[in-house]
């Protein structure tokens, strides 16, 4: 299915703080804001195992060979599995020109050109996580790499630390949990592949079954099994589920397994059983057990490639015949001229499954040591991060003693029965309400794989009522298991889904649960959901979701936050019309807008004024706003223009109690505009103008209006440019304001001793 393999996958740019998403084409991959400088450029492509990082790299190389990416005269692609094996020494010339392909002639001239034109060279290191000894990258010798000999990792260290071939472009692919950022001094661009959207999943499956008589039935069958369909967001898993569905339909079955464990069990069984006799059945069972042991042994050693041959000829033939293993050819070394043959698992999911199978079946793995393979304890043994599925498969296999597929692999299920009891005991001792979000999700996956209702209820009863997944990526399978456990509970929950990259269908499913009383989500995700409900005329759910949505408190950090907030306010009229049509209600407001009480503005000096002027346009919509913080330790610098715009909307902010205008470069001009309008803030209790540039004229204008501000209790004008004159005017005004409890007025420009004198006159003045 070459056309399926070559399908485009979305690339999503991922900032380290906000993880803001945008679709990125391959042609944009090497476009760095500000252009390329003389230094080495490092681009990191992240993605979980099976997301298609290697396919992307292959497509880049193919595009280059077809004339694209013309800025590069040379592209070198290295599979880090190959780099992780040898202990031989290389120089830079060996690595580039002998390691993979040796030019028939002119290698010396080519290498000289590369050294003189590093900006025309692209080096791709695919699968960076295979190089486990990350500490090696902190060391790089000052010798000449083009002449001296190094280990592969030392040579790569020089490239990554920008001491070798400086000015080239490095493209590294790695898994999100990998420590790539610890090895690279500076990353110019970070991108994450997030996999297929629901529409892309359907397109993949449709193309996979194109031309087959049961093509329409296949898509319907896969979508009916929602859990397996959710896993299809991963390209590798989508291909596996499609292959399994094809096998099932060809066998005459009409349903798919309900869990990942039973799906792989059925897949393995269908691979090896249809053609076997009693003799081959016994041999296959033995070979599968041996292969599972190999998978476990590699996991224990944190390896993905067999450095020695498989245990026997029969096991090797079995592994290659049924596609569990692939031969792995290591490139020839220029000294020996010989190629080395190794083996590696055909797919990371197969390796995960076989590791779990060995743990369940092996007699030498005692039930007491089972828990070290689970990932709920913070002190768990470190595992290869491509083996994240092992705990899930392990939990699923432990609850399949009566399954005919499982029994076909093992005649003795006593060991797995004991291990199941150990697993249950371990789960029941867990303090589930103290688990971090990532470990909670892993627990939910494991419990789902068991298909045990009693275990599901046990977990559901111990969940915290307030579940936060803030900043934790929620994949479609994560959402499915979370939805499953929440649905089974009678308790009410509050969910925080901000910056979770949750897709719209997942957000809709969770928000639609009756026992989800409230939720927080990124504004853009929420607005996208509401627009979808409007288009599909899901007015009842639209109203329910608007009533559950929580915005308070809100902190704006980017221009996008301001744009999203503006879009939310603009959408209110649309929502009102939809709700009125559905319920006949004559008046309706989005509660999140109506109930916003605290708003922090933290865009910083670069976008501060631009963002604030846009924010001012919608402030009147927040009728319950009590706390407006325009400092948030960000030095927004809204200046006099921002102060003027803000003063114009003061009459609408009747509930405002705290206004923080600290560190905003406001001068006397802005202070005068503010002072004119301040009395209209009828509920204002605290006003901070700390660390601005207000002088005596501004202080005079503030002093004039203080008696009119009956609700004011605290005024902070510290660290401005007020002299003794302005301080005296504020003090005189304070005498007319018995309602004010504290005036914070220390300024470096007030003469020494004067402030102490004023404090003696009025103890409400703070130094």
C-alpha positions as CSV (number, residue, x, y, z in Angstrom):
1,X,0.0,0.0,0.0
2,X,2.6,2.5,-1.1
3,X,0.0,5.2,-1.7
4,X,-1.2,4.9,1.9
5,X,2.3,5.0,3.4
6,X,3.1,8.2,1.5
7,X,0.0,10.0,2.9
8,X,0.7,13.4,4.3
9,X,0.7,13.8,8.1
10,X,0.3,17.1,9.8
11,X,3.3,18.7,11.3
12,X,2.6,20.9,14.3
13,X,4.9,23.6,15.5
14,X,5.4,23.3,19.2
15,X,6.6,26.1,21.4
16,X,8.1,25.0,24.7
17,X,5.7,27.2,26.6
18,X,2.4,27.3,24.9
19,X,2.5,24.5,22.4
20,X,0.7,26.6,19.9
21,X,-0.4,24.6,16.8
22,X,-0.3,25.4,13.2
23,X,-0.2,23.1,10.1
24,X,3.3,23.1,8.6
25,X,4.2,21.9,5.1
26,X,7.5,20.0,4.4
27,X,8.6,23.0,2.2
28,X,8.4,25.2,5.4
29,X,10.5,22.9,7.5
30,X,13.8,24.7,7.0
31,X,12.4,28.2,7.1
32,X,13.8,29.8,10.2
33,X,12.4,33.2,11.3
34,X,15.1,35.9,10.7
35,X,16.9,33.8,8.1
36,X,19.9,31.5,8.5
37,X,23.1,32.9,10.1
38,X,26.6,31.5,10.0
39,X,26.1,29.2,12.9
40,X,24.9,25.6,12.7
41,X,21.1,25.4,12.5
42,X,19.4,22.7,14.6
43,X,15.9,21.6,13.8
44,X,14.2,18.9,16.0
45,X,11.2,16.9,14.9
46,X,9.4,15.2,17.8
47,X,6.8,12.5,17.6
48,X,5.8,9.4,19.5
49,X,6.8,6.0,18.1
50,X,4.8,5.2,15.0
51,X,4.0,8.8,14.1
52,X,5.9,8.7,10.9
53,X,9.1,10.6,11.7
54,X,11.2,8.2,9.5
55,X,8.7,8.4,6.7
56,X,9.0,12.2,6.9
57,X,12.8,12.0,6.6
58,X,12.5,9.7,3.6
59,X,10.1,12.1,1.9
60,X,12.5,15.0,2.6
61,X,15.3,13.0,0.9
62,X,13.1,12.1,-2.0
63,X,12.0,15.7,-2.4
64,X,15.6,16.8,-2.4
65,X,16.5,14.3,-5.0
66,X,13.7,15.7,-7.1
67,X,15.1,19.2,-7.0
68,X,13.4,20.7,-3.9
69,X,15.4,22.1,-0.9
70,X,18.0,23.4,-3.5
71,X,19.8,25.3,-0.7
72,X,21.5,21.9,0.1
73,X,24.1,20.4,-2.3
74,X,24.6,17.4,0.0
75,X,22.1,15.5,2.2
76,X,23.3,12.8,4.5
77,X,20.7,10.6,6.3
78,X,21.8,8.5,9.3
79,X,19.7,5.9,11.1
80,X,20.8,6.2,14.7
81,X,20.2,2.4,15.2
82,X,23.2,2.0,13.0
83,X,25.2,4.6,14.8
84,X,24.5,3.0,18.2
85,X,26.1,-0.3,17.3
86,X,29.8,-0.1,16.4
87,X,32.6,0.7,18.7
88,X,35.0,1.5,15.8
89,X,36.6,4.9,15.3
90,X,35.9,7.3,12.5
91,X,36.9,10.7,11.3
92,X,34.4,13.1,9.7
93,X,35.3,12.0,6.2
94,X,34.6,8.4,7.1
95,X,31.2,9.3,8.5
96,X,30.1,11.3,5.5
97,X,31.6,9.5,2.6
98,X,32.4,5.9,3.7
99,X,29.8,5.1,6.3
100,X,26.8,4.8,4.0
101,X,27.9,5.3,0.4
102,X,31.4,5.6,-0.9
103,X,31.8,7.8,-4.0
104,X,33.5,6.0,-6.9
105,X,35.9,8.9,-7.5
106,X,36.6,12.4,-6.3
107,X,35.9,11.8,-2.6
108,X,38.8,14.0,-1.6
109,X,37.5,16.9,-3.7
110,X,33.9,16.4,-2.4
111,X,35.1,16.4,1.2
112,X,37.1,19.6,0.7
113,X,34.0,21.2,-0.9
114,X,31.9,20.2,2.2
115,X,34.4,21.6,4.6
116,X,34.5,24.9,2.7
117,X,30.7,25.1,2.2
118,X,29.0,23.7,5.4
119,X,26.0,25.9,4.8
120,X,25.1,23.7,1.8
121,X,25.1,20.5,3.9
122,X,22.1,18.9,5.6
123,X,22.7,16.1,8.1
124,X,19.8,14.1,9.3
125,X,20.0,11.9,12.4
126,X,16.8,9.8,12.6
127,X,15.9,8.2,15.9
128,X,18.0,10.2,18.2
129,X,16.7,8.3,21.2
130,X,18.7,5.2,20.1
131,X,21.8,6.9,21.3
132,X,21.2,6.4,25.0
133,X,24.5,7.6,26.5
134,X,23.4,11.3,26.5
135,X,26.2,12.3,28.8
136,X,28.7,11.7,26.0
137,X,27.2,14.7,24.2
138,X,28.5,17.1,26.9
139,X,32.0,16.3,25.9
140,X,33.7,17.3,22.7
141,X,37.4,17.3,22.1
142,X,39.1,20.3,20.5
143,X,41.0,18.1,18.1
144,X,40.4,18.2,14.3
145,X,37.5,15.9,13.5
146,X,38.3,15.9,9.8
147,X,41.6,14.2,10.5
148,X,41.5,12.6,14.0
149,X,39.5,9.5,14.8
150,X,36.6,9.4,17.3
151,X,33.8,7.1,18.3
152,X,30.6,7.8,16.4
153,X,29.0,9.4,19.5
154,X,32.0,11.7,20.1
155,X,31.9,12.7,16.4
156,X,28.2,13.4,16.6
157,X,28.8,15.4,19.8
158,X,31.0,17.8,17.9
159,X,28.3,18.3,15.3
160,X,25.6,18.8,17.8
161,X,27.6,21.2,19.9
162,X,28.4,23.2,16.8
163,X,32.1,22.6,17.0
164,X,32.4,20.5,13.9
165,X,31.2,21.5,10.4
166,X,29.9,24.7,11.9
167,X,27.3,26.3,9.6
168,X,25.6,23.1,8.4
169,X,22.0,22.3,9.1
170,X,21.1,19.4,11.5
171,X,17.8,17.7,11.5
172,X,17.2,15.4,14.5
173,X,14.1,13.2,15.0
174,X,13.3,12.0,18.5
175,X,10.4,11.0,20.8
176,X,8.9,13.7,23.0
177,X,10.2,12.2,26.2
178,X,13.7,12.0,25.0
179,X,16.4,14.2,26.5
180,X,17.3,15.8,23.1
181,X,17.2,19.3,24.6
182,X,19.9,18.3,27.2
183,X,22.3,17.4,24.4
184,X,21.8,20.4,22.1
185,X,23.0,23.9,23.2
186,X,20.3,25.6,21.1
187,X,17.3,24.5,19.1
188,X,16.3,26.8,16.2
189,X,13.0,25.1,15.5
190,X,11.0,22.4,17.3
191,X,8.2,20.6,15.5
192,X,5.9,17.8,16.7
193,X,4.1,15.3,14.5
194,X,0.7,14.8,16.1
195,X,-0.7,12.1,13.7
196,X,-4.0,11.8,12.0
197,X,-7.2,13.8,12.6
198,X,-10.5,11.8,12.6
199,X,-11.0,12.8,8.9
200,X,-7.5,11.6,8.0
201,X,-8.0,8.3,9.8
202,X,-11.1,7.7,7.6
203,X,-9.2,8.7,4.5
204,X,-6.4,6.3,5.3
205,X,-8.7,3.4,6.0
206,X,-10.7,4.1,2.8
207,X,-7.6,4.1,0.7
208,X,-6.3,1.0,2.4
209,X,-9.4,-1.0,1.4
210,X,-9.9,0.7,-1.9
211,X,-11.0,-1.7,-4.6
212,X,-11.8,-4.5,-2.2
213,X,-15.4,-5.9,-2.0
214,X,-15.8,-5.1,1.7
215,X,-14.3,-1.6,1.6
216,X,-17.4,0.2,3.0
217,X,-18.0,-2.5,5.6
218,X,-14.4,-2.2,6.8
219,X,-14.6,1.5,7.7
220,X,-17.9,0.9,9.4
221,X,-16.5,-2.0,11.4
222,X,-13.5,0.0,12.6
223,X,-15.5,3.0,13.6
224,X,-17.9,0.8,15.6
225,X,-14.9,-0.2,17.8
226,X,-14.3,3.3,19.1
227,X,-11.3,2.4,21.2
228,X,-9.4,0.9,18.3
229,X,-10.5,3.7,16.0
230,X,-9.1,6.2,18.5
231,X,-5.7,4.5,18.3
232,X,-5.8,5.1,14.5
233,X,-4.5,8.6,15.1
234,X,-1.1,6.9,15.0
235,X,-0.2,6.0,11.4
236,X,1.4,2.8,12.5
237,X,-1.6,1.8,14.6
238,X,-4.0,2.8,11.8
239,X,-2.2,0.5,9.4
240,X,-2.3,-2.3,12.0
241,X,-6.0,-1.9,12.7
242,X,-6.7,-1.9,9.0
243,X,-4.7,-5.1,8.5
244,X,-6.5,-6.7,11.4
245,X,-9.8,-5.7,10.1
246,X,-8.9,-7.2,6.7
247,X,-7.9,-10.5,8.3
248,X,-11.1,-10.6,10.4
249,X,-13.4,-9.9,7.4
250,X,-11.6,-12.5,5.3
251,X,-12.1,-15.1,8.1
252,X,-15.9,-14.3,8.0
253,X,-16.0,-12.6,11.4
254,X,-18.2,-9.5,11.8
255,X,-16.6,-7.8,14.8
256,X,-13.3,-6.5,16.0
257,X,-11.7,-7.1,19.5
258,X,-12.6,-4.4,22.0
259,X,-9.1,-3.8,23.5
260,X,-5.6,-3.4,22.2
261,X,-4.5,-6.6,23.9
262,X,-7.1,-8.8,22.4
263,X,-6.6,-7.2,19.1
264,X,-2.9,-8.1,19.1
265,X,-3.6,-11.5,20.5
266,X,-6.0,-12.2,17.6
267,X,-3.5,-10.7,15.1
268,X,-0.7,-13.0,16.3
269,X,-3.0,-16.0,16.4
270,X,-4.3,-15.4,12.8
271,X,-0.7,-15.0,11.6
272,X,0.6,-18.3,12.8
273,X,-2.4,-20.7,13.3
274,X,-4.3,-21.0,9.9
275,X,-1.5,-23.1,8.3
276,X,-0.2,-25.0,11.2
277,X,-0.5,-28.7,12.1
278,X,-0.2,-30.2,15.6
279,X,3.6,-30.5,15.2
280,X,4.0,-26.9,13.9
281,X,1.7,-25.6,16.6
282,X,3.9,-26.9,19.3
283,X,7.0,-25.5,17.5
284,X,5.4,-22.2,16.9
285,X,4.4,-21.9,20.5
286,X,8.0,-22.6,21.6
287,X,9.4,-20.1,19.0
288,X,6.9,-17.4,20.1
289,X,8.0,-17.9,23.7
290,X,11.6,-17.7,22.7
291,X,11.0,-14.5,20.7
292,X,9.1,-13.0,23.6
293,X,12.2,-13.7,25.8
294,X,14.4,-12.0,23.2
295,X,12.1,-8.9,23.3
296,X,12.2,-8.8,27.1
297,X,16.0,-9.2,27.1
298,X,16.4,-6.3,24.7
299,X,14.2,-4.2,26.9
300,X,16.3,-5.0,30.0
301,X,19.4,-4.0,28.1
302,X,17.7,-0.9,26.6
303,X,18.5,-2.1,23.1
304,X,16.4,-2.2,20.0
305,X,18.8,-4.2,17.7
306,X,20.0,-7.7,18.3
307,X,23.8,-7.7,18.5
308,X,23.9,-11.4,18.3
309,X,21.9,-14.0,16.3
310,X,18.5,-15.3,17.4
311,X,18.5,-18.3,19.8
312,X,18.0,-20.9,17.1
313,X,17.5,-21.5,13.4
314,X,13.9,-22.4,14.0
315,X,13.2,-19.2,16.0
316,X,14.9,-17.1,13.3
317,X,12.9,-18.7,10.5
318,X,9.7,-18.3,12.6
319,X,10.5,-14.6,13.3
320,X,11.2,-13.7,9.7
321,X,8.5,-15.8,8.2
322,X,5.7,-14.2,10.2
323,X,7.1,-10.7,10.1
324,X,8.1,-10.3,13.7
325,X,11.7,-9.5,12.9
326,X,13.4,-7.8,10.1
327,X,17.0,-8.3,9.0
328,X,19.1,-5.2,9.7
329,X,22.2,-4.6,7.6
330,X,24.9,-2.5,9.1
331,X,26.9,-0.6,6.4
332,X,30.3,-1.8,5.6
333,X,33.3,-0.3,7.2
334,X,36.0,1.0,4.9
335,X,38.8,-1.0,6.7
336,X,37.1,-4.4,6.6
337,X,34.9,-4.0,3.6
338,X,32.4,-6.4,5.2
339,X,28.7,-5.8,6.0
340,X,27.3,-6.8,9.4
341,X,23.9,-8.5,9.6
342,X,21.7,-7.8,12.7
343,X,18.0,-8.2,13.5
344,X,15.4,-5.7,14.8
345,X,11.7,-5.9,15.5
346,X,9.5,-5.0,12.6
347,X,7.4,-2.7,14.7
348,X,7.6,-1.2,18.2
349,X,4.1,-2.4,19.1
350,X,5.0,-6.0,18.4
351,X,8.0,-5.6,20.6
352,X,5.8,-4.1,23.4
353,X,3.3,-7.0,23.1
354,X,6.0,-9.7,23.2
355,X,7.7,-8.1,26.2
356,X,4.4,-8.2,28.1
357,X,3.7,-11.8,27.0
358,X,7.1,-12.9,28.3
359,X,6.5,-11.2,31.7
360,X,3.1,-13.0,32.0
361,X,4.3,-16.5,30.9
362,X,7.9,-16.7,32.2
363,X,8.2,-18.8,35.4
364,X,11.4,-17.1,36.4
365,X,9.7,-13.7,36.6
366,X,8.1,-14.0,40.0
367,X,4.7,-12.4,40.7
368,X,6.4,-10.2,43.4
369,X,8.6,-8.5,40.8
370,X,5.7,-7.7,38.5
371,X,5.1,-4.2,39.7
372,X,8.5,-2.9,38.4
373,X,7.1,-3.2,34.9
374,X,4.2,-0.9,35.7
375,X,4.5,2.8,35.4
376,X,2.3,4.1,38.2
377,X,5.1,4.4,40.9
378,X,7.4,7.4,40.8
379,X,10.2,5.1,41.7
380,X,9.7,2.7,38.8
381,X,12.6,1.3,36.8
382,X,13.6,3.4,33.9
383,X,12.4,1.8,30.6
384,X,13.0,2.3,27.0
385,X,10.5,5.0,26.1
386,X,9.4,3.2,23.0
387,X,8.0,0.5,25.3
388,X,5.2,2.6,26.8
389,X,2.6,0.1,25.8
390,X,4.1,-2.8,27.9
391,X,2.1,-2.0,31.1
392,X,-1.2,-1.9,29.1
393,X,-0.5,-5.2,27.3
394,X,0.6,-6.7,30.6
395,X,-2.6,-5.7,32.4
396,X,-4.7,-7.0,29.5
397,X,-2.9,-10.4,29.3
398,X,-3.3,-10.9,33.0
399,X,-7.1,-11.0,32.7
400,X,-7.2,-13.4,29.7
401,X,-6.7,-16.8,31.4
402,X,-10.0,-18.1,30.0
403,X,-9.4,-16.7,26.5
404,X,-9.0,-19.4,23.9
405,X,-6.4,-17.2,22.0
406,X,-4.3,-16.8,25.1
407,X,-4.5,-20.4,26.1
408,X,-3.2,-21.4,22.6
409,X,0.1,-19.7,23.6
410,X,0.4,-21.3,27.0
411,X,-1.1,-24.4,28.5
412,X,-0.2,-23.4,32.1
413,X,-2.0,-20.3,33.3
414,X,-1.3,-20.8,37.0
415,X,1.6,-18.3,36.9
416,X,-0.6,-15.7,35.2
417,X,-3.3,-16.2,37.8
418,X,-0.9,-15.5,40.6
419,X,0.4,-12.5,38.8
420,X,-3.1,-11.2,38.3
421,X,-3.7,-11.3,42.0
422,X,-0.5,-9.4,42.5
423,X,-1.6,-6.8,40.0
424,X,-5.0,-6.4,41.7
425,X,-3.4,-6.0,45.1
426,X,-1.0,-3.4,43.7
427,X,-3.8,-1.4,42.1
428,X,-6.0,-1.5,45.3
429,X,-3.1,-0.1,47.3
430,X,-2.4,2.8,45.0
431,X,-3.3,6.3,46.2
432,X,-5.1,7.1,43.0
433,X,-6.2,10.6,44.1
434,X,-2.5,11.5,44.4
435,X,-1.3,10.3,41.0
436,X,0.0,13.0,38.6
437,X,-2.0,13.3,35.4
438,X,0.4,11.3,33.2
439,X,0.4,8.3,35.6
440,X,-3.3,8.5,36.1
441,X,-3.9,8.2,32.4
442,X,-1.5,5.2,32.2
443,X,-3.5,3.6,35.1
444,X,-6.8,4.2,33.2
445,X,-5.4,2.6,30.1
446,X,-4.3,-0.5,32.0
447,X,-7.7,-0.8,33.8
448,X,-9.5,-0.4,30.4
449,X,-7.4,-3.2,28.9
450,X,-8.5,-5.6,31.8
451,X,-12.2,-5.0,30.9
452,X,-12.9,-5.5,34.6
453,X,-16.0,-3.6,35.8
454,X,-15.1,-4.0,39.4
455,X,-11.6,-2.6,38.8
456,X,-13.1,0.3,36.8
457,X,-15.5,1.1,39.6
458,X,-12.6,0.9,42.2
459,X,-10.7,3.6,40.2
460,X,-13.7,5.7,39.5
461,X,-14.6,6.0,43.2
462,X,-11.1,7.3,44.0
463,X,-10.7,10.0,41.4
464,X,-10.4,13.6,42.6
465,X,-13.5,15.7,41.8
466,X,-11.2,18.3,40.2
467,X,-9.1,16.6,37.5
468,X,-6.4,18.8,35.9
469,X,-4.7,17.9,32.6
470,X,-3.2,21.3,32.2
471,X,-0.3,21.1,29.7
472,X,-0.6,17.3,29.4
473,X,-1.1,16.1,25.8
474,X,-4.4,14.1,25.6
475,X,-4.3,11.7,22.7
476,X,-7.6,10.2,21.3
477,X,-7.0,6.9,23.2
478,X,-6.4,8.9,26.4
479,X,-9.7,10.7,26.0
480,X,-11.5,7.4,25.3
481,X,-10.3,5.8,28.6
482,X,-10.9,9.0,30.6
483,X,-14.4,9.2,29.1
484,X,-15.0,5.6,30.0
485,X,-14.1,5.9,33.7
486,X,-15.9,9.2,34.2
487,X,-19.1,7.8,32.6
488,X,-19.0,4.9,35.0
489,X,-18.9,7.2,38.0
490,X,-21.8,8.8,39.9
491,X,-19.7,11.7,41.1
492,X,-19.5,15.1,39.5
493,X,-16.2,16.3,38.1
494,X,-14.5,19.5,37.0
495,X,-11.9,19.1,34.2
496,X,-9.1,21.4,33.2
497,X,-8.1,20.6,29.6
498,X,-6.1,23.7,28.8
499,X,-3.0,23.2,26.5
500,X,-3.8,19.5,26.3
501,X,-4.0,19.4,22.4
502,X,-7.3,17.6,22.8
503,X,-9.2,17.2,19.5
504,X,-12.6,18.6,19.0
505,X,-14.4,15.2,19.1
506,X,-12.6,14.4,22.4
507,X,-13.6,17.7,23.9
508,X,-17.2,17.2,22.8
509,X,-17.3,13.7,24.3
510,X,-16.0,14.8,27.7
511,X,-18.0,18.0,27.9
512,X,-21.1,16.1,26.9
513,X,-21.0,13.8,30.0
514,X,-23.8,14.7,32.5
515,X,-21.5,14.3,35.5
516,X,-18.9,16.8,34.1
517,X,-20.2,19.8,35.9
518,X,-17.6,22.3,34.7
519,X,-14.6,22.4,32.4
520,X,-11.7,24.7,31.4
521,X,-10.2,24.4,27.9
522,X,-8.2,26.5,25.6
523,X,-10.4,29.3,24.2
524,X,-9.6,28.4,20.6
525,X,-10.7,24.7,21.3
526,X,-13.8,25.8,23.0
527,X,-14.8,28.3,20.2
528,X,-14.1,25.6,17.6
529,X,-16.5,23.2,19.5
530,X,-19.2,25.8,19.8
531,X,-19.0,26.7,16.1
532,X,-19.3,23.0,15.2
533,X,-22.3,22.6,17.4
534,X,-23.9,25.6,15.8
535,X,-23.3,24.3,12.3
536,X,-24.8,20.9,13.2
537,X,-27.6,22.5,15.1
538,X,-26.7,20.8,18.4
539,X,-28.3,23.7,20.3
540,X,-29.0,21.8,23.5
541,X,-25.4,20.7,23.9
542,X,-24.3,24.2,22.9
543,X,-26.2,25.7,25.8
544,X,-25.1,22.9,28.2
545,X,-21.4,23.4,27.3
546,X,-21.6,27.2,27.6
547,X,-23.0,26.8,31.1
548,X,-20.2,24.4,32.0
549,X,-17.4,26.4,30.6
550,X,-15.2,28.3,33.1
551,X,-13.0,31.2,32.2
552,X,-12.2,32.7,35.6
553,X,-9.4,33.6,36.3
554,X,-8.0,34.3,32.8
555,X,-4.4,35.2,32.0
556,X,-3.5,36.6,28.6
557,X,0.1,35.8,27.6
558,X,0.0,36.1,23.8
559,X,-1.7,38.1,21.1
560,X,-3.6,34.8,20.3
561,X,-5.1,34.8,23.8
562,X,-6.4,38.3,23.2
563,X,-7.8,37.4,19.7
564,X,-9.5,34.3,21.2
565,X,-11.0,36.3,24.0
566,X,-12.3,38.8,21.5
567,X,-13.7,36.0,19.4
568,X,-15.4,34.6,22.5
569,X,-17.1,37.9,23.2
570,X,-18.1,38.3,19.6
571,X,-19.6,34.9,19.6
572,X,-21.9,35.7,22.5
573,X,-24.6,37.1,20.2
574,X,-24.5,33.9,18.0
575,X,-24.8,31.7,21.0
576,X,-27.7,33.8,22.4
577,X,-29.6,33.4,19.1
578,X,-29.0,29.6,19.0
579,X,-30.1,29.2,22.6
580,X,-33.2,31.3,22.1
581,X,-34.2,29.3,19.1
582,X,-33.8,26.1,21.0
583,X,-35.4,27.0,24.4
584,X,-37.4,30.1,23.7
585,X,-35.4,31.9,26.4
586,X,-35.7,35.7,25.9
587,X,-32.4,36.6,27.6
588,X,-29.2,34.6,27.9
589,X,-25.6,35.4,28.6
590,X,-22.6,33.1,28.3
591,X,-21.8,32.5,32.1
592,X,-18.1,32.4,31.5
593,X,-18.1,36.0,30.2
594,X,-20.6,37.2,32.8
595,X,-18.7,35.6,35.7
596,X,-15.1,36.6,34.8
597,X,-13.8,38.2,37.9
598,X,-10.0,38.3,37.5
599,X,-8.2,39.1,34.3
600,X,-4.4,39.2,34.1
601,X,-2.6,40.8,31.1
602,X,1.0,39.6,30.6
603,X,2.0,40.2,27.0
604,X,5.3,41.9,27.8
605,X,6.8,45.1,26.3
606,X,6.9,43.9,22.7
607,X,3.2,43.4,22.1
608,X,1.9,45.0,25.3
609,X,0.3,48.2,23.9
610,X,-1.0,46.5,20.7
611,X,-2.6,43.7,22.7
612,X,-4.0,46.0,25.3
613,X,-5.7,48.3,22.9
614,X,-7.5,45.3,21.5
615,X,-8.4,44.1,25.0
616,X,-9.9,47.5,25.9
617,X,-12.4,47.1,23.1
618,X,-14.1,44.1,24.9
619,X,-13.6,45.0,28.6
620,X,-17.2,46.3,28.9
621,X,-18.5,42.7,28.2
622,X,-17.1,41.5,31.5
623,X,-19.7,43.0,33.8
624,X,-18.5,41.2,36.9
625,X,-14.8,42.0,36.5
626,X,-13.3,42.7,39.9
627,X,-9.6,42.4,39.4
628,X,-7.7,43.8,36.4
629,X,-4.0,43.2,36.6
630,X,-2.1,45.0,33.9
631,X,1.3,44.3,35.4
632,X,1.5,40.5,36.1
633,X,5.3,41.0,36.5
634,X,5.5,41.4,32.7
635,X,6.3,45.1,32.2
636,X,3.6,45.5,29.5
637,X,4.4,49.1,28.8
638,X,0.9,50.3,27.8
639,X,2.1,53.9,28.4
640,X,-0.1,57.0,28.2
641,X,-1.9,55.8,25.1
642,X,-3.0,52.6,26.9
643,X,-4.0,54.6,30.0
644,X,-6.1,57.0,27.9
645,X,-7.9,54.1,26.2
646,X,-8.5,52.4,29.5
647,X,-9.9,55.5,31.2
648,X,-12.6,55.8,28.4
649,X,-14.1,52.4,29.5
650,X,-14.0,53.1,33.3
651,X,-17.7,53.9,33.4
652,X,-18.5,50.3,32.3
653,X,-16.4,48.6,34.9
654,X,-18.7,49.2,37.8
655,X,-17.7,46.0,39.7
656,X,-13.9,46.6,39.5
657,X,-12.3,46.5,42.9
658,X,-8.6,46.1,42.1
659,X,-6.7,47.9,39.3
660,X,-3.0,47.2,38.9
661,X,-1.2,49.6,36.5
662,X,2.3,49.0,37.8
663,X,5.3,49.1,35.6
664,X,3.6,50.5,32.5
665,X,5.6,53.6,31.6
666,X,2.7,55.9,32.4
667,X,3.7,59.6,32.7
668,X,1.8,62.7,33.9
669,X,-0.2,62.7,30.6
670,X,-1.6,59.3,31.3
671,X,-2.1,60.0,35.0
672,X,-4.2,63.0,34.1
673,X,-6.5,61.0,31.8
674,X,-6.8,58.3,34.5
675,X,-7.6,60.8,37.2
676,X,-10.4,62.4,35.3
677,X,-12.2,59.0,34.9
678,X,-11.3,57.3,38.2
679,X,-14.3,58.5,40.1
680,X,-16.5,56.5,37.8
681,X,-15.0,53.3,39.2
682,X,-17.6,53.1,41.9
683,X,-16.3,49.9,43.5
684,X,-12.6,50.4,43.3
685,X,-10.8,49.5,46.5
686,X,-7.1,49.1,45.4
687,X,-5.2,51.2,42.8
688,X,-1.5,50.5,42.1
689,X,0.5,52.9,39.9
690,X,3.8,51.5,41.2
691,X,7.0,52.1,39.2
692,X,5.8,54.4,36.5
693,X,7.0,57.8,35.4
694,X,4.5,60.0,37.2
695,X,5.7,63.4,38.4
696,X,4.2,66.1,40.5
697,X,1.6,67.2,37.9
698,X,0.2,63.7,37.8
699,X,0.3,63.4,41.6
700,X,-1.7,66.7,41.8
701,X,-4.4,65.4,39.5
702,X,-4.7,62.2,41.5
703,X,-4.9,64.2,44.7
704,X,-7.8,66.2,43.3
705,X,-10.0,63.2,42.7
706,X,-9.2,61.1,45.9
707,X,-12.0,62.6,47.9
708,X,-14.5,61.6,45.2
709,X,-13.3,57.9,45.3
710,X,-15.4,56.8,48.2
711,X,-14.7,53.1,47.8
712,X,-10.9,53.4,47.6
713,X,-8.9,51.9,50.4
714,X,-5.3,51.5,49.1
715,X,-3.3,53.7,46.7
716,X,0.2,52.8,45.7
717,X,2.4,55.4,43.9
718,X,5.8,54.1,44.9
719,X,8.9,54.3,42.6
720,X,7.6,57.2,40.4
721,X,9.2,60.6,40.0
722,X,7.1,62.5,42.6
723,X,9.0,65.1,44.6
724,X,8.1,66.7,47.9
725,X,5.6,69.0,46.2
726,X,3.5,66.1,44.9
727,X,3.9,64.2,48.1
728,X,2.5,67.2,50.1
729,X,-0.5,67.5,47.7
730,X,-1.3,63.8,48.2
731,X,-1.0,64.1,51.9
732,X,-3.3,67.2,52.0
733,X,-5.9,65.3,50.0
734,X,-5.6,62.3,52.3
735,X,-6.9,64.4,55.2
736,X,-10.2,64.7,53.3
737,X,-10.4,60.9,52.7
738,X,-11.1,59.1,55.9
739,X,-12.1,56.0,53.8
740,X,-8.5,55.5,52.6
741,X,-6.5,53.1,54.8
742,X,-3.1,53.1,53.1
743,X,-1.1,55.4,50.9
744,X,2.2,53.9,49.7
745,X,4.2,56.8,48.5
746,X,8.0,56.2,48.8
747,X,9.8,57.8,45.9
748,X,13.6,58.3,45.5
749,X,12.9,61.9,44.4
750,X,11.2,62.9,47.7
751,X,13.7,64.8,49.9
752,X,15.3,62.8,52.7
753,X,13.3,63.2,55.9
754,X,10.2,64.6,54.3
755,X,8.4,61.3,53.9
756,X,9.0,60.5,57.6
757,X,7.6,63.9,58.5
758,X,4.5,63.3,56.4
759,X,4.0,59.9,58.0
760,X,4.1,61.5,61.4
761,X,1.3,63.8,60.2
762,X,-0.8,60.8,58.9
763,X,0.0,57.2,59.9
764,X,-1.8,55.9,56.9
765,X,1.2,56.8,54.8
766,X,3.6,53.9,54.2
767,X,7.3,54.2,53.6
